[in-house]
Amino acid sequence: MTGHVLCRVEDIPDGTARGFDWPRGETKVKILVARRGDRVFGYRNACPHVGVPLELDPDDFMSLDGLHLQCSTHGAQFRVEDGMCVLGPCIGRPLRSVPVSITGGMVSVGD
């Protein structure tokens, strides 16, 4: 995949997530990238319940146990691997995925 380089993969420690602005023409889309081992998963940074960003503090996306992405507004939790809500008011509704990849140790987002 070609696309916009976000960071080095080691800039996202295993088991965490980071927020980024994805340039899309004239606008920037708020996204997050979560890392599990040698894989990364990208999502729009918007809760499917009410559309608010998931984090209150920068890059604070994970639940206390580190297993799920969590919405800080109402506590909804999402699986990292597919973005599906497994706890909270939006159960069964996923985060909107974005295409991310790792090439040469760099994390990129693309169309």
Secondary structure, DSSP 8 states (H G I E B T S, - for coil): ---EEEEEGGGS-TT-EEEEEEEETTEEEEEEEEEETTEEEEEESS-TTT---S-SSTT--B-TTSSEEE-TTT--EEETTT-BEEESTTTT-B--EE-EEEETTEEEE--
